[in-house]
Amino acid sequence: MTKKLKFTTQAKEQIEKIINKDKAKKYFRISVKGGGCSGFKYDFSFENNLDKDDILFENVIIDKVSLEIISGSVIDFKKEMIGESFVINNPKASASCGCGLSFSV
């Protein structure tokens, strides 16, 4: 099975902007953690090192377990009146909470 993710132009530009602004940040990490009101939640962070189970997508790293859960997703960056945030449109998510930060599969 091919592990595919799609990054919108807005997401790519925002990741690049943050990395270029702060040279101490080399990679953008996307991970899925247990928790939230629907069972799982997305976690976004920046770091400089790759772990042995990481998959690299240009300057984005995702661990293998998280990638299994979000494979096929579209990663976007949205600017709205209430703020700016990275958003994952995950076709495997069967439900999500009202805030949009947690989900179940």
KOLGU-4560 file (N, C-alpha, C; in nm, 3 decimals, padded with zeros to 5 digits):
<recs>
<n_xx: 00.084 n_yy: -00.118 n_zz: 00.000 ca_xx: 00.000 ca_yy: 00.000 ca_zz: 00.000 c_xx: 00.088 c_yy: 00.125 c_zz: 00.000 mol: A seq: 1 type: MET>
<n_xx: 00.061 n_yy: 00.215 n_zz: -00.088 ca_xx: 00.138 ca_yy: 00.338 ca_zz: -00.097 c_xx: 00.091 c_yy: 00.435 c_zz: 00.012 mol: A seq: 2 type: THR>
<n_xx: 00.185 n_yy: 00.492 n_zz: 00.079 ca_xx: 00.156 ca_yy: 00.590 ca_zz: 00.184 c_xx: 00.153 c_yy: 00.728 c_zz: 00.119 mol: A seq: 3 type: LYS>
<n_xx: 00.035 n_yy: 00.780 n_zz: 00.096 ca_xx: 00.025 ca_yy: 00.908 ca_zz: 00.028 c_xx: -00.038 c_yy: 01.014 c_zz: 00.116 mol: A seq: 4 type: LYS>
<n_xx: 00.017 n_yy: 01.132 n_zz: 00.103 ca_xx: -00.038 ca_yy: 01.251 ca_zz: 00.165 c_xx: -00.033 c_yy: 01.361 c_zz: 00.062 mol: A seq: 5 type: LEU>
<n_xx: -00.127 n_yy: 01.450 n_zz: 00.068 ca_xx: -00.126 ca_yy: 01.565 ca_zz: -00.021 c_xx: -00.117 c_yy: 01.690 c_zz: 00.066 mol: A seq: 6 type: LYS>
<n_xx: -00.027 n_yy: 01.778 n_zz: 00.028 ca_xx: -00.012 ca_yy: 01.906 ca_zz: 00.097 c_xx: -00.060 c_yy: 02.016 c_zz: 00.003 mol: A seq: 7 type: PHE>
<n_xx: -00.151 n_yy: 02.100 n_zz: 00.051 ca_xx: -00.196 ca_yy: 02.212 ca_zz: -00.031 c_xx: -00.082 c_yy: 02.313 c_zz: -00.043 mol: A seq: 8 type: THR>
<n_xx: -00.094 n_yy: 02.400 n_zz: -00.139 ca_xx: 00.004 ca_yy: 02.506 ca_zz: -00.157 c_xx: 00.015 c_yy: 02.591 c_zz: -00.031 mol: A seq: 9 type: THR>
<n_xx: -00.100 n_yy: 02.621 n_zz: 00.033 ca_xx: -00.100 ca_yy: 02.702 ca_zz: 00.154 c_xx: -00.022 c_yy: 02.633 c_zz: 00.267 mol: A seq: 10 type: GLN>
<n_xx: -00.039 n_yy: 02.502 n_zz: 00.281 ca_xx: 00.032 ca_yy: 02.428 ca_zz: 00.386 c_xx: 00.182 c_yy: 02.427 c_zz: 00.358 mol: A seq: 11 type: ALA>
<n_xx: 00.220 n_yy: 02.398 n_zz: 00.235 ca_xx: 00.363 ca_yy: 02.396 ca_zz: 00.199 c_xx: 00.427 c_yy: 02.532 c_zz: 00.225 mol: A seq: 12 type: LYS>
<n_xx: 00.359 n_yy: 02.638 n_zz: 00.184 ca_xx: 00.414 ca_yy: 02.774 ca_zz: 00.202 c_xx: 00.428 c_yy: 02.809 c_zz: 00.350 mol: A seq: 13 type: GLU>
<n_xx: 00.331 n_yy: 02.771 n_zz: 00.432 ca_xx: 00.338 ca_yy: 02.804 ca_zz: 00.575 c_xx: 00.449 c_yy: 02.725 c_zz: 00.644 mol: A seq: 14 type: GLN>
<n_xx: 00.463 n_yy: 02.598 n_zz: 00.612 ca_xx: 00.571 ca_yy: 02.517 ca_zz: 00.670 c_xx: 00.706 c_yy: 02.577 c_zz: 00.632 mol: A seq: 15 type: ILE>
<n_xx: 00.723 n_yy: 02.609 n_zz: 00.506 ca_xx: 00.848 ca_yy: 02.667 ca_zz: 00.458 c_xx: 00.875 c_yy: 02.802 c_zz: 00.525 mol: A seq: 16 type: GLU>
<n_xx: 00.772 n_yy: 02.882 n_zz: 00.539 ca_xx: 00.785 ca_yy: 03.014 ca_zz: 00.603 c_xx: 00.835 c_yy: 03.000 c_zz: 00.747 mol: A seq: 17 type: LYS>
<n_xx: 00.776 n_yy: 02.909 n_zz: 00.822 ca_xx: 00.815 ca_yy: 02.890 ca_zz: 00.962 c_xx: 00.957 c_yy: 02.836 c_zz: 00.972 mol: A seq: 18 type: ILE>
<n_xx: 00.991 n_yy: 02.739 n_zz: 00.889 ca_xx: 01.125 ca_yy: 02.681 ca_zz: 00.893 c_xx: 01.230 c_yy: 02.784 c_zz: 00.852 mol: A seq: 19 type: ILE>
<n_xx: 01.202 n_yy: 02.863 n_zz: 00.750 ca_xx: 01.297 ca_yy: 02.965 ca_zz: 00.706 c_xx: 01.312 c_yy: 03.078 c_zz: 00.807 mol: A seq: 20 type: ASN>
<n_xx: 01.205 n_yy: 03.108 n_zz: 00.880 ca_xx: 01.209 ca_yy: 03.217 ca_zz: 00.979 c_xx: 01.293 c_yy: 03.178 c_zz: 01.100 mol: A seq: 21 type: LYS>
<n_xx: 01.284 n_yy: 03.054 n_zz: 01.142 ca_xx: 01.355 ca_yy: 03.006 ca_zz: 01.261 c_xx: 01.447 c_yy: 02.893 c_zz: 01.219 mol: A seq: 22 type: ASP>
<n_xx: 01.572 n_yy: 02.925 n_zz: 01.194 ca_xx: 01.669 ca_yy: 02.827 ca_zz: 01.143 c_xx: 01.692 c_yy: 02.710 c_zz: 01.240 mol: A seq: 23 type: LYS>
<n_xx: 01.649 n_yy: 02.725 n_zz: 01.365 ca_xx: 01.663 ca_yy: 02.616 ca_zz: 01.462 c_xx: 01.564 c_yy: 02.503 c_zz: 01.435 mol: A seq: 24 type: ALA>
<n_xx: 01.463 n_yy: 02.531 n_zz: 01.352 ca_xx: 01.362 ca_yy: 02.431 ca_zz: 01.319 c_xx: 01.390 c_yy: 02.374 c_zz: 01.180 mol: A seq: 25 type: LYS>
<n_xx: 01.417 n_yy: 02.245 n_zz: 01.174 ca_xx: 01.454 ca_yy: 02.183 ca_zz: 01.047 c_xx: 01.338 c_yy: 02.106 c_zz: 00.983 mol: A seq: 26 type: LYS>
<n_xx: 01.256 n_yy: 02.041 n_zz: 01.067 ca_xx: 01.146 ca_yy: 01.959 ca_zz: 01.017 c_xx: 01.015 c_yy: 01.995 c_zz: 01.085 mol: A seq: 27 type: TYR>
<n_xx: 00.906 n_yy: 01.980 n_zz: 01.011 ca_xx: 00.771 ca_yy: 01.994 ca_zz: 01.064 c_xx: 00.720 c_yy: 01.853 c_zz: 01.089 mol: A seq: 28 type: PHE>
<n_xx: 00.681 n_yy: 01.822 n_zz: 01.212 ca_xx: 00.634 ca_yy: 01.687 ca_zz: 01.246 c_xx: 00.482 c_yy: 01.686 c_zz: 01.260 mol: A seq: 29 type: ARG>
<n_xx: 00.421 n_yy: 01.587 n_zz: 01.195 ca_xx: 00.279 ca_yy: 01.560 ca_zz: 01.212 c_xx: 00.269 c_yy: 01.424 c_zz: 01.280 mol: A seq: 30 type: ILE>
<n_xx: 00.193 n_yy: 01.417 n_zz: 01.387 ca_xx: 00.174 ca_yy: 01.289 ca_zz: 01.453 c_xx: 00.030 c_yy: 01.278 c_zz: 01.502 mol: A seq: 31 type: SER>
<n_xx: -00.010 n_yy: 01.154 n_zz: 01.526 ca_xx: -00.142 ca_yy: 01.125 ca_zz: 01.580 c_xx: -00.121 c_yy: 01.068 c_zz: 01.720 mol: A seq: 32 type: VAL>
<n_xx: -00.191 n_yy: 01.125 n_zz: 01.816 ca_xx: -00.177 ca_yy: 01.081 ca_zz: 01.955 c_xx: -00.314 c_yy: 01.040 c_zz: 02.008 mol: A seq: 33 type: LYS>
<n_xx: -00.312 n_yy: 00.951 n_zz: 02.105 ca_xx: -00.436 ca_yy: 00.914 ca_zz: 02.171 c_xx: -00.483 c_yy: 01.030 c_zz: 02.257 mol: A seq: 34 type: GLY>
<n_xx: -00.615 n_yy: 01.050 n_zz: 02.262 ca_xx: -00.670 ca_yy: 01.156 ca_zz: 02.344 c_xx: -00.773 c_yy: 01.236 c_zz: 02.270 mol: A seq: 35 type: GLY>
<n_xx: -00.813 n_yy: 01.343 n_zz: 02.327 ca_xx: -00.919 ca_yy: 01.424 ca_zz: 02.269 c_xx: -01.054 c_yy: 01.359 c_zz: 02.296 mol: A seq: 36 type: GLY>
<n_xx: -01.160 n_yy: 01.428 n_zz: 02.266 ca_xx: -01.292 ca_yy: 01.376 ca_zz: 02.299 c_xx: -01.340 c_yy: 01.269 c_zz: 02.201 mol: A seq: 37 type: CYS>
<n_xx: -01.271 n_yy: 01.249 n_zz: 02.090 ca_xx: -01.313 ca_yy: 01.146 ca_zz: 01.993 c_xx: -01.215 c_yy: 01.029 c_zz: 01.984 mol: A seq: 38 type: SER>
<n_xx: -01.110 n_yy: 01.028 n_zz: 02.062 ca_xx: -01.019 ca_yy: 00.913 ca_zz: 02.065 c_xx: -00.877 c_yy: 00.942 c_zz: 02.019 mol: A seq: 39 type: GLY>
<n_xx: -00.861 n_yy: 01.019 n_zz: 01.911 ca_xx: -00.730 ca_yy: 01.056 ca_zz: 01.859 c_xx: -00.725 c_yy: 01.207 c_zz: 01.840 mol: A seq: 40 type: PHE>
<n_xx: -00.602 n_yy: 01.259 n_zz: 01.840 ca_xx: -00.587 ca_yy: 01.401 ca_zz: 01.807 c_xx: -00.459 c_yy: 01.420 c_zz: 01.726 mol: A seq: 41 type: LYS>
<n_xx: -00.459 n_yy: 01.521 n_zz: 01.643 ca_xx: -00.342 ca_yy: 01.555 ca_zz: 01.563 c_xx: -00.248 c_yy: 01.640 c_zz: 01.645 mol: A seq: 42 type: TYR>
<n_xx: -00.119 n_yy: 01.620 n_zz: 01.625 ca_xx: -00.019 ca_yy: 01.699 ca_zz: 01.695 c_xx: 00.079 c_yy: 01.753 c_zz: 01.592 mol: A seq: 43 type: ASP>
<n_xx: 00.107 n_yy: 01.881 n_zz: 01.597 ca_xx: 00.200 ca_yy: 01.946 ca_zz: 01.506 c_xx: 00.314 c_yy: 02.006 c_zz: 01.586 mol: A seq: 44 type: PHE>
<n_xx: 00.438 n_yy: 01.981 n_zz: 01.543 ca_xx: 00.553 ca_yy: 02.036 ca_zz: 01.613 c_xx: 00.669 c_yy: 02.051 c_zz: 01.515 mol: A seq: 45 type: SER>
<n_xx: 00.776 n_yy: 02.113 n_zz: 01.563 ca_xx: 00.897 ca_yy: 02.129 ca_zz: 01.483 c_xx: 01.013 c_yy: 02.067 c_zz: 01.558 mol: A seq: 46 type: PHE>
<n_xx: 01.104 n_yy: 02.006 n_zz: 01.485 ca_xx: 01.222 ca_yy: 01.948 ca_zz: 01.547 c_xx: 01.335 c_yy: 01.934 c_zz: 01.446 mol: A seq: 47 type: GLU>
<n_xx: 01.450 n_yy: 01.892 n_zz: 01.497 ca_xx: 01.569 ca_yy: 01.884 ca_zz: 01.412 c_xx: 01.614 c_yy: 01.742 c_zz: 01.380 mol: A seq: 48 type: ASN>
<n_xx: 01.561 n_yy: 01.643 n_zz: 01.449 ca_xx: 01.611 ca_yy: 01.507 ca_zz: 01.432 c_xx: 01.504 c_yy: 01.412 c_zz: 01.382 mol: A seq: 49 type: ASN>
<n_xx: 01.547 n_yy: 01.315 n_zz: 01.305 ca_xx: 01.458 ca_yy: 01.209 ca_zz: 01.258 c_xx: 01.472 c_yy: 01.089 c_zz: 01.352 mol: A seq: 50 type: LEU>
<n_xx: 01.361 n_yy: 01.023 n_zz: 01.380 ca_xx: 01.363 ca_yy: 00.898 ca_zz: 01.455 c_xx: 01.369 c_yy: 00.783 c_zz: 01.355 mol: A seq: 51 type: ASP>
<n_xx: 01.404 n_yy: 00.664 n_zz: 01.401 ca_xx: 01.423 ca_yy: 00.551 ca_zz: 01.310 c_xx: 01.294 c_yy: 00.509 c_zz: 01.240 mol: A seq: 52 type: LYS>
<n_xx: 01.177 n_yy: 00.537 n_zz: 01.297 ca_xx: 01.051 ca_yy: 00.498 ca_zz: 01.232 c_xx: 00.983 c_yy: 00.613 c_zz: 01.159 mol: A seq: 53 type: ASP>
<n_xx: 01.056 n_yy: 00.721 n_zz: 01.132 ca_xx: 01.000 ca_yy: 00.837 ca_zz: 01.063 c_xx: 01.005 c_yy: 00.820 c_zz: 00.912 mol: A seq: 54 type: ASP>
<n_xx: 00.904 n_yy: 00.873 n_zz: 00.847 ca_xx: 00.898 ca_yy: 00.883 ca_zz: 00.702 c_xx: 00.912 c_yy: 01.031 c_zz: 00.668 mol: A seq: 55 type: ILE>
<n_xx: 00.997 n_yy: 01.063 n_zz: 00.572 ca_xx: 01.024 ca_yy: 01.202 ca_zz: 00.535 c_xx: 00.950 c_yy: 01.238 c_zz: 00.406 mol: A seq: 56 type: LEU>
<n_xx: 00.874 n_yy: 01.346 n_zz: 00.410 ca_xx: 00.808 ca_yy: 01.405 ca_zz: 00.295 c_xx: 00.865 c_yy: 01.546 c_zz: 00.280 mol: A seq: 57 type: PHE>
<n_xx: 00.970 n_yy: 01.560 n_zz: 00.201 ca_xx: 01.042 ca_yy: 01.687 ca_zz: 00.189 c_xx: 01.088 c_yy: 01.733 c_zz: 00.327 mol: A seq: 58 type: GLU>
<n_xx: 01.026 n_yy: 01.838 n_zz: 00.385 ca_xx: 01.067 ca_yy: 01.885 ca_zz: 00.517 c_xx: 00.964 c_yy: 01.851 c_zz: 00.626 mol: A seq: 59 type: ASN>
<n_xx: 00.879 n_yy: 01.753 n_zz: 00.598 ca_xx: 00.776 ca_yy: 01.706 ca_zz: 00.692 c_xx: 00.808 c_yy: 01.563 c_zz: 00.733 mol: A seq: 60 type: VAL>
<n_xx: 00.802 n_yy: 01.535 n_zz: 00.862 ca_xx: 00.825 ca_yy: 01.398 ca_zz: 00.910 c_xx: 00.699 c_yy: 01.346 c_zz: 00.981 mol: A seq: 61 type: ILE>
<n_xx: 00.675 n_yy: 01.217 n_zz: 00.957 ca_xx: 00.561 ca_yy: 01.150 ca_zz: 01.017 c_xx: 00.606 c_yy: 01.010 c_zz: 01.057 mol: A seq: 62 type: ILE>
<n_xx: 00.575 n_yy: 00.969 n_zz: 01.179 ca_xx: 00.611 ca_yy: 00.834 ca_zz: 01.220 c_xx: 00.520 c_yy: 00.733 c_zz: 01.148 mol: A seq: 63 type: ASP>
<n_xx: 00.566 n_yy: 00.609 n_zz: 01.136 ca_xx: 00.494 ca_yy: 00.507 ca_zz: 01.059 c_xx: 00.353 c_yy: 00.481 c_zz: 01.111 mol: A seq: 64 type: LYS>
<n_xx: 00.336 n_yy: 00.478 n_zz: 01.242 ca_xx: 00.203 ca_yy: 00.451 ca_zz: 01.298 c_xx: 00.106 c_yy: 00.564 c_zz: 01.265 mol: A seq: 65 type: VAL>
<n_xx: 00.150 n_yy: 00.688 n_zz: 01.281 ca_xx: 00.065 ca_yy: 00.802 ca_zz: 01.248 c_xx: 00.032 c_yy: 00.804 c_zz: 01.099 mol: A seq: 66 type: SER>
<n_xx: 00.130 n_yy: 00.769 n_zz: 01.016 ca_xx: 00.108 ca_yy: 00.768 ca_zz: 00.872 c_xx: 00.002 c_yy: 00.667 c_zz: 00.832 mol: A seq: 67 type: LEU>
<n_xx: -00.003 n_yy: 00.552 n_zz: 00.898 ca_xx: -00.107 ca_yy: 00.453 ca_zz: 00.870 c_xx: -00.245 c_yy: 00.513 c_zz: 00.893 mol: A seq: 68 type: GLU>
<n_xx: -00.258 n_yy: 00.596 n_zz: 00.997 ca_xx: -00.388 ca_yy: 00.654 ca_zz: 01.033 c_xx: -00.426 c_yy: 00.768 c_zz: 00.940 mol: A seq: 69 type: ILE>
<n_xx: -00.329 n_yy: 00.846 n_zz: 00.892 ca_xx: -00.363 ca_yy: 00.962 ca_zz: 00.809 c_xx: -00.331 c_yy: 00.945 c_zz: 00.661 mol: A seq: 70 type: ILE>
<n_xx: -00.287 n_yy: 00.827 n_zz: 00.620 ca_xx: -00.258 ca_yy: 00.802 ca_zz: 00.479 c_xx: -00.381 c_yy: 00.834 c_zz: 00.394 mol: A seq: 71 type: SER>
<n_xx: -00.362 n_yy: 00.907 n_zz: 00.286 ca_xx: -00.472 ca_yy: 00.948 ca_zz: 00.199 c_xx: -00.528 c_yy: 01.084 c_zz: 00.234 mol: A seq: 72 type: GLY>
<n_xx: -00.474 n_yy: 01.148 n_zz: 00.338 ca_xx: -00.526 ca_yy: 01.277 ca_zz: 00.384 c_xx: -00.470 c_yy: 01.394 c_zz: 00.304 mol: A seq: 73 type: SER>
<n_xx: -00.539 n_yy: 01.506 n_zz: 00.316 ca_xx: -00.494 ca_yy: 01.633 ca_zz: 00.261 c_xx: -00.460 c_yy: 01.724 c_zz: 00.379 mol: A seq: 74 type: VAL>
<n_xx: -00.337 n_yy: 01.775 n_zz: 00.380 ca_xx: -00.294 ca_yy: 01.868 ca_zz: 00.486 c_xx: -00.304 c_yy: 02.008 c_zz: 00.430 mol: A seq: 75 type: ILE>
<n_xx: -00.375 n_yy: 02.094 n_zz: 00.501 ca_xx: -00.400 ca_yy: 02.230 ca_zz: 00.455 c_xx: -00.364 c_yy: 02.328 c_zz: 00.567 mol: A seq: 76 type: ASP>
<n_xx: -00.353 n_yy: 02.454 n_zz: 00.532 ca_xx: -00.334 ca_yy: 02.560 ca_zz: 00.630 c_xx: -00.442 c_yy: 02.663 c_zz: 00.604 mol: A seq: 77 type: PHE>
<n_xx: -00.522 n_yy: 02.691 n_zz: 00.706 ca_xx: -00.636 ca_yy: 02.781 ca_zz: 00.691 c_xx: -00.617 c_yy: 02.906 c_zz: 00.775 mol: A seq: 78 type: LYS>
<n_xx: -00.653 n_yy: 03.019 n_zz: 00.715 ca_xx: -00.658 ca_yy: 03.146 ca_zz: 00.786 c_xx: -00.804 c_yy: 03.187 c_zz: 00.792 mol: A seq: 79 type: LYS>
<n_xx: -00.856 n_yy: 03.192 n_zz: 00.916 ca_xx: -00.995 ca_yy: 03.229 ca_zz: 00.937 c_xx: -01.003 c_yy: 03.340 c_zz: 01.040 mol: A seq: 80 type: GLU>
<n_xx: -01.120 n_yy: 03.394 n_zz: 01.059 ca_xx: -01.137 ca_yy: 03.503 ca_zz: 01.155 c_xx: -01.099 c_yy: 03.462 c_zz: 01.296 mol: A seq: 81 type: MET>
<n_xx: -01.117 n_yy: 03.334 n_zz: 01.330 ca_xx: -01.086 ca_yy: 03.290 ca_zz: 01.466 c_xx: -00.939 c_yy: 03.251 c_zz: 01.483 mol: A seq: 82 type: ILE>
<n_xx: -00.863 n_yy: 03.251 n_zz: 01.374 ca_xx: -00.720 ca_yy: 03.221 ca_zz: 01.384 c_xx: -00.669 c_yy: 03.142 c_zz: 01.264 mol: A seq: 83 type: GLY>
<n_xx: -00.545 n_yy: 03.103 n_zz: 01.274 ca_xx: -00.478 ca_yy: 03.027 ca_zz: 01.170 c_xx: -00.442 c_yy: 02.890 c_zz: 01.225 mol: A seq: 84 type: GLU>
<n_xx: -00.452 n_yy: 02.786 n_zz: 01.139 ca_xx: -00.415 ca_yy: 02.653 ca_zz: 01.186 c_xx: -00.394 c_yy: 02.557 c_zz: 01.069 mol: A seq: 85 type: SER>
<n_xx: -00.317 n_yy: 02.452 n_zz: 01.098 ca_xx: -00.305 ca_yy: 02.342 ca_zz: 01.004 c_xx: -00.429 c_yy: 02.254 c_zz: 01.022 mol: A seq: 86 type: PHE>
<n_xx: -00.482 n_yy: 02.204 n_zz: 00.911 ca_xx: -00.602 ca_yy: 02.122 ca_zz: 00.912 c_xx: -00.575 c_yy: 01.996 c_zz: 00.831 mol: A seq: 87 type: VAL>
<n_xx: -00.619 n_yy: 01.883 n_zz: 00.882 ca_xx: -00.604 ca_yy: 01.756 ca_zz: 00.811 c_xx: -00.742 c_yy: 01.705 c_zz: 00.772 mol: A seq: 88 type: ILE>
<n_xx: -00.762 n_yy: 01.687 n_zz: 00.642 ca_xx: -00.885 ca_yy: 01.628 ca_zz: 00.591 c_xx: -00.856 c_yy: 01.479 c_zz: 00.573 mol: A seq: 89 type: ASN>
<n_xx: -00.898 n_yy: 01.399 n_zz: 00.671 ca_xx: -00.865 ca_yy: 01.257 ca_zz: 00.677 c_xx: -00.985 c_yy: 01.173 c_zz: 00.634 mol: A seq: 90 type: ASN>
<n_xx: -00.976 n_yy: 01.106 n_zz: 00.518 ca_xx: -01.088 ca_yy: 01.026 ca_zz: 00.472 c_xx: -01.115 c_yy: 00.904 c_zz: 00.560 mol: A seq: 91 type: PRO>
<n_xx: -01.020 n_yy: 00.866 n_zz: 00.645 ca_xx: -01.039 ca_yy: 00.752 ca_zz: 00.735 c_xx: -01.112 c_yy: 00.789 c_zz: 00.863 mol: A seq: 92 type: LYS>
<n_xx: -01.125 n_yy: 00.917 n_zz: 00.890 ca_xx: -01.192 ca_yy: 00.961 ca_zz: 01.013 c_xx: -01.341 c_yy: 00.935 c_zz: 01.002 mol: A seq: 93 type: ALA>
<n_xx: -01.394 n_yy: 00.857 n_zz: 01.095 ca_xx: -01.537 ca_yy: 00.825 ca_zz: 01.091 c_xx: -01.620 c_yy: 00.925 c_zz: 01.170 mol: A seq: 94 type: SER>
<n_xx: -01.556 n_yy: 00.996 n_zz: 01.262 ca_xx: -01.625 ca_yy: 01.097 ca_zz: 01.342 c_xx: -01.522 c_yy: 01.196 c_zz: 01.393 mol: A seq: 95 type: ALA>
<n_xx: -01.568 n_yy: 01.317 n_zz: 01.422 ca_xx: -01.480 ca_yy: 01.416 ca_zz: 01.483 c_xx: -01.560 c_yy: 01.497 c_zz: 01.583 mol: A seq: 96 type: SER>
<n_xx: -01.489 n_yy: 01.564 n_zz: 01.671 ca_xx: -01.557 ca_yy: 01.644 ca_zz: 01.772 c_xx: -01.592 c_yy: 01.781 c_zz: 01.714 mol: A seq: 97 type: CYS>
<n_xx: -01.664 n_yy: 01.857 n_zz: 01.789 ca_xx: -01.709 ca_yy: 01.988 ca_zz: 01.743 c_xx: -01.596 c_yy: 02.085 c_zz: 01.717 mol: A seq: 98 type: GLY>
<n_xx: -01.486 n_yy: 02.072 n_zz: 01.791 ca_xx: -01.374 ca_yy: 02.165 ca_zz: 01.772 c_xx: -01.289 c_yy: 02.128 c_zz: 01.652 mol: A seq: 99 type: CYS>
<n_xx: -01.305 n_yy: 02.005 n_zz: 01.600 ca_xx: -01.230 ca_yy: 01.963 ca_zz: 01.483 c_xx: -01.088 c_yy: 01.917 c_zz: 01.511 mol: A seq: 100 type: GLY>
<n_xx: -01.048 n_yy: 01.910 n_zz: 01.638 ca_xx: -00.912 ca_yy: 01.872 ca_zz: 01.671 c_xx: -00.897 c_yy: 01.725 c_zz: 01.703 mol: A seq: 101 type: LEU>
<n_xx: -01.005 n_yy: 01.657 n_zz: 01.736 ca_xx: -00.993 ca_yy: 01.514 ca_zz: 01.763 c_xx: -01.087 c_yy: 01.436 c_zz: 01.672 mol: A seq: 102 type: SER>
<n_xx: -01.058 n_yy: 01.307 n_zz: 01.657 ca_xx: -01.132 ca_yy: 01.225 ca_zz: 01.562 c_xx: -01.126 c_yy: 01.079 c_zz: 01.602 mol: A seq: 103 type: PHE>
<n_xx: -01.209 n_yy: 00.999 n_zz: 01.537 ca_xx: -01.202 ca_yy: 00.853 ca_zz: 01.555 c_xx: -01.198 c_yy: 00.788 c_zz: 01.417 mol: A seq: 104 type: SER>
<n_xx: -01.144 n_yy: 00.667 n_zz: 01.412 ca_xx: -01.135 ca_yy: 00.593 ca_zz: 01.286 c_xx: -01.208 c_yy: 00.461 c_zz: 01.299 mol: A seq: 105 type: VAL>
</recs>
